Amino acid sequence: MTINLALEFITRRMRELGYSDNYSIQLRHFILPAKSKQKIHAQNQLFVLIEPPETIFVKSDTGVFDVTTDNINELQYEHKGEIRIRNYSAITQHARFIQVIPNENETCP
């Protein structure tokens, strides 16, 4: 997913969730050493994966992104809850996300 598509997606998705324009975004760029794993806790936030390399695996409470497997039928770019990232490669890889943070004083219907 490109950055421009992700930004358009986020606008529509946050409206669907009832937040309208009451959120902020932050670019998150994770550097993953060779064969490493990382966890992110994003209980009330969305993380949208952008332009992922083919050698990373992302799994969260809402889906999986892994182009190396053939046992899933859909790759997810939107992640929420506990997010686990793994670098399958023998070299350092980069995982970039747009983090969407709903304003705390606004509630979702």
C-alpha positions as CSV (number, residue, x, y, z in Angstrom):
1,M,0.0,0.0,0.0
2,T,1.4,3.4,-1.0
3,I,1.4,6.3,1.4
4,N,-1.2,8.2,-0.6
5,L,-3.6,5.3,-0.7
6,A,-3.0,4.7,3.0
7,L,-3.9,8.3,3.8
8,E,-7.1,8.1,1.8
9,F,-7.9,4.8,3.4
10,I,-7.3,6.2,6.9
11,T,-9.7,9.1,6.3
12,R,-12.5,6.8,5.2
13,R,-11.8,4.2,7.9
14,M,-11.9,6.7,10.7
15,R,-15.2,8.0,9.5
16,E,-16.6,4.5,9.4
17,L,-15.4,4.0,13.0
18,G,-17.2,7.3,14.0
19,Y,-14.1,9.5,14.6
20,S,-14.6,11.8,11.7
21,D,-11.4,14.0,11.7
22,N,-10.8,13.5,15.4
23,Y,-7.5,11.6,15.2
24,S,-3.8,12.2,14.6
25,I,-1.3,10.2,12.6
26,Q,2.3,9.5,13.0
27,L,4.8,7.7,10.7
28,R,6.4,4.8,12.4
29,H,9.5,3.3,10.9
30,F,10.8,0.1,12.5
31,I,14.3,-1.1,11.8
32,L,14.4,-4.9,12.1
33,P,17.8,-6.5,12.4
34,A,18.3,-9.9,10.6
35,K,16.0,-12.7,11.8
36,S,14.5,-10.4,14.5
37,K,11.1,-10.1,16.1
38,Q,9.3,-7.1,17.6
39,K,6.0,-6.5,19.4
40,I,3.9,-3.3,19.4
41,H,0.9,-2.8,21.7
42,A,-1.8,-0.8,19.8
43,Q,-5.0,-1.5,21.7
44,N,-7.0,1.6,20.7
45,Q,-5.0,2.6,17.6
46,L,-4.7,1.5,14.0
47,F,-1.4,0.7,12.3
48,V,-1.5,0.8,8.5
49,L,1.4,-1.0,6.8
50,I,2.9,0.9,3.9
51,E,5.1,-0.4,1.1
52,P,6.3,-3.5,3.0
53,P,9.3,-5.6,1.9
54,E,8.5,-9.2,1.0
55,T,10.6,-10.6,3.8
56,I,8.6,-9.3,6.8
57,F,5.7,-11.0,8.6
58,V,3.1,-8.9,10.4
59,K,0.4,-10.5,12.6
60,S,-2.1,-8.7,14.8
61,D,-5.5,-9.2,16.4
62,T,-7.0,-8.1,13.1
63,G,-5.0,-10.0,10.5
64,V,-1.8,-11.3,8.9
65,F,0.5,-9.9,6.3
66,D,3.0,-12.6,5.0
67,V,3.7,-13.0,1.3
68,T,5.8,-16.1,1.9
69,T,2.9,-18.3,2.9
70,D,0.2,-20.0,1.0
71,N,-2.1,-21.0,3.8
72,I,-3.9,-17.6,4.1
73,N,-6.3,-16.2,1.5
74,E,-5.9,-12.5,2.2
75,L,-3.2,-10.1,3.3
76,Q,-4.1,-7.4,5.8
77,Y,-2.5,-3.9,5.8
78,E,-4.6,-2.7,8.8
79,H,-3.5,-3.9,12.2
80,K,-4.7,-3.4,15.7
81,G,-4.1,-4.8,19.2
82,E,-0.9,-6.7,19.8
83,I,1.1,-6.5,16.6
84,R,4.0,-8.9,16.0
85,I,6.6,-8.2,13.3
86,R,9.2,-10.6,12.2
87,N,12.1,-10.2,9.7
88,Y,12.7,-13.4,7.8
89,S,15.7,-12.0,6.0
90,A,19.4,-12.5,6.9
91,I,19.8,-8.7,6.5
92,T,18.2,-5.7,8.2
93,Q,14.8,-4.8,6.9
94,H,12.5,-1.8,7.5
95,A,8.8,-1.9,8.3
96,R,6.9,1.4,7.9
97,F,3.5,2.0,9.3
98,I,1.1,5.0,9.6
99,Q,-0.1,5.0,13.2
100,V,-3.6,6.4,13.7
101,I,-4.4,7.6,17.1
102,P,-8.0,8.5,17.9
103,N,-8.4,11.6,20.1
104,E,-9.0,10.4,23.7
105,N,-11.8,12.9,24.3
106,E,-13.8,11.6,21.4
107,T,-15.7,8.3,21.7
108,C,-16.6,5.9,19.1
109,P,-20.4,5.2,18.8
